[in-house]
Amino acid sequence: MRISVIGTGYVGLVTGVCLAQLGHAVTCCDVIKEKIGLISAGTSPIFEPKLEGLLKKNLSSGRLKATTDIPSAVSNSEMSFICVGTPSREDGSIDLTYIQSAAESVSKSMKDGHVVTVKSTVVPGTTQSLIPILEKSGHSFGLCMNPEFLKEGSAVDDFMNPDRIVLGGRDDASRKALAKVYAPFSCPKLEVDLSTAEMIKYAANAFLATKISFINEIANMCERGGIDVTKVAEGIGLDSRIGPKFLKAGCGFGGSCFPKDVKALVSWSKSRSYVPLVIESVLEVNKKQPLMLVDMAQKSLASLKGKTVSVLGLSFKPDTDDIREAPSLSIIQKLLDSGSKVVVYDPQSMENVKRIYADRIYYAKTPQECLEGSDAALIVTEWKEVRALQPVDFKAMKRPLIIDGRRALNPDLFIKAGIEYHGIGWGR
Ligand code: NAD
C-alpha cells in the first residue's frame, strides 16, 4: 500500500520505517525541516535501538522517503497515519491542536477513497470529531483509529512483534483497509469502533501506571516494616492473575506517555462528571515517589545544603534519550532547592537535560567522574553502565553513600565493602 505518515517522532518514524520494512511504500512527513533532512540522510533524530539500521536499509531500497511536502505525500498515498503529538494542557486535558492541523493538511490534499488513520493517543470521541475537517475535502474517505503500544527503547521490536493490533474503524470498509496494512502479522486483531479503540489505549496505560504506583506504595510500606519489596513483588507476580511485569518498585514512572495519558483520562472522565478515584491517586503517588530519594539522602546527610550529590541516569528509563516527565527532573530541582551542588551522568540524554538546567548543574562524562568527591549517589535510571558499577567506583566519593532508586545494585556487595546503601523498598 502507498502510505503517508504525518509526524516523525517516536511513533511516526518507527511506524514509517517498520511499514516500509513490511513492504509498503511509505513517505514520512514532518513540519520540522531539520528532522526531515536527517531522516532523508539516513540519520535517526532520536536514539532508538535498531531504528537507524532499518531506516538506512529502507531508504536505499526506495520503499521509504521523507519530506516536508505533506500535500504531495498525501495525494500520492492511499492511507495517511496521523502520528503527531498530543501534549497535556496546564489542566491535564489533551491538546488537540496538532491533531487538528494534521487532519487539515490531509483534508486539503487527499483524493477520493483516502483512508485517514489516527495513531496518536487521543481521548474517546476525538477521531470522530475530525469528520467535519475531513468532509471539507469534498471527497469520500475512510476513517480509522489504530492505537500504538510500542515502548521507547524497544520500539522497533514492539512494533514488529505486537501482542495485539487494535483496528478501530468508522465502518467495515475502513477497518478492512487498515487490516490490509497489518496483513503480515498473525497476532490477535481486535475490530472495534473508533471510541473503543481510543479507550483501549488509555485503559492499557492507566492499568500499567496503576501497577507501578501500587508496587511503589507497597515498597514505601515495606521500608517501614523491614521487608524487601523485591521478594514481595516476586511473591505476588507468580500469581497468574497478577503477573510479574510492571511490579518493579522504584522512583516513579515518567516519559511521554504514562503521565500525560493518565492525566488526560482523569480530565476526560471529570469532564463527564465522573471522578476516577483510583487513577487520580496513581498520579498522586507518582508525584511523591522521586522525592523519596532526596528524603533518604537528607536523612543520611542531615542537611543537603552545600553537599555534592551525584545523579546517575536522567532519561525516564534506560535505552532512550527521552527525559519528558522523567523522575530525574523533579529530583534535580529538589536538590537545587535544598542548596546542593548537582553532578549528573547519563549515556544518552545529557544534551536534553542541558537545555533545561544549562550551567546550573555539572555534567560528567562517565559514572566514575560523576561520583568523584560527592556526598551521595542517587541511582535514578538503571542504565547498564550504572548496574555495572562496583564498590571500587564509589570509593572516590567524599563519603560513599548509595541511594538506589531503581534497586539496580546488589546491596550485599556494597555493604560488605563498607558503603552505606539505601534503596526504595529495601527495608533494611
Ligand atoms: P513526538 O513529539 O516525538 O513527535 C511528533 C512529531 O509530529 C514531531 O516531529 C512534530 O514536529 C510532528 N508534527 C506536529 N504537527 C505536525 C503537523 N501538523 N504535520 C506534520 N508533522 C507534525 O511524539 P511521539 O512520542 O511520537 O508521540 C506521538 C503520539 O503517539 C502521541 O499521541 C503519543 O501519546 C502517542 N504514543 C507515543 C508513544 C511513545 O512511546 N512515544 C507510544 C505510543 C503512543
Boltz pocket constraint, residues with backbone or C-beta under 6 A from the ligand:
constraints:
  - pocket:
      binder: B
      contacts: [[A, 6], [A, 7], [A, 8], [A, 9], [A, 10], [A, 11], [A, 12], [A, 29], [A, 30], [A, 31], [A, 32], [A, 35], [A, 83], [A, 84], [A, 85], [A, 86], [A, 98], [A, 101], [A, 102], [A, 105], [A, 119], [A, 120], [A, 121], [A, 122], [A, 148], [A, 149], [A, 150], [A, 151], [A, 152], [A, 256], [A, 257]]
      max_distance: 6.0
